[in-house]
């Protein structure tokens, strides 16, 4: 198992989407200093921001309604390390066909779309990563490592994609651009591979 | 490539892992947290914990056991048994479950599926179906296999999926604990009519049984309990045999 004692003030943004305990538990296990918060002020003062989320893209409306959207965007734009998980990663794109009325952050080009009809949806289970060289988030992660997915919509492969996964077609598994990171899978549920990825995020310097 | 999942199931009664044959004659198999951690290390892709007497005893899920088991478990963790309403599900998620499994309560009130899905997402709602061969079809039983419902299992699976279930956990009561192999006919009938993943359960006895249920039963995942707890089948060894048969699995773990 991966263990470390990293002191890092990480805000896990709670905007009312699903259950954030698993994400907090994984960071706790790694020894990171984390707080789950609904408060924009706490997000504003954190050193790093994690935007988790599972379920429907419309849940991201919770960000808009609570004033969290501005604090998260300001943090990400100011160079703070930011990690979006699942819906939190999809939010980095322009939007999703799942809930066209909600805008994403638009940091990456393109929209999230459903899987092709040739495959079952949702995509649930362990699938492998095709890793590009130079990924900071995937440092020391073996090529073709397996991670756990559960989602019905997928983000396109873009210039910032550092790992792709195949399901019906290739989609973005990991995106990275400067201080901004996103993972479509659930690192907190991806055993030692996932813990290593979260540890790498803890160790990213501002 | 998306892999087929091997799920280790902990049937828990009074805080201990137990295992019966066709849902009765229970035998002690250890502490839930210890068992879950051991299975995760051996290569289990997920852990399911079922509080098998919660519904029949009319009490809520053992939250302390859930919380203790979840603490250091970094693979998906599903909890079922005794979840009757949204508040029960909330408490189980709060205790550390990633998904909940509902069975009797969903049959009684299918709208519960949608209520939990609206709050926690469809991916977090597993509808468990216990089915027994009856008059050429498959009948749904509830309350830990104690009560027949007169409902057809395949129709119920479709309805549950339409209500917002994220996965179907399908147990053959005829095969449960027998090690005679999964019921591939039942599994295929359900897997072919729903677009959500189907977890086959009941009857695992050998690696060949898993190969059969993935190939012939069209299962997305297969669940077993006793063969893993009592060391009859090591999950790592099972996965190597699946790989040799060209069934895609997560290996090495």
Interface residues (C-beta under 8 A of the other chain):
Chain A: X17 X18 X19 X21 X22 X25 X26 X29 X54 X55 X56 X59 X120 X121 X122 X123 X124 X125 X126 X127 X128 X146 X148 X150 X151 X152 X166 X167 X186 X188 X189 X190 X191 X192 X194 X195
Chain B: X1 X2 X3 X4 X5 X40 X45 X70 X71 X72 X74 X75 X76 X93 X94 X96 X98 X119 X120 X121 X122 X123 X124 X166 X167 X195 X196 X197 X220 X221 X250 X253
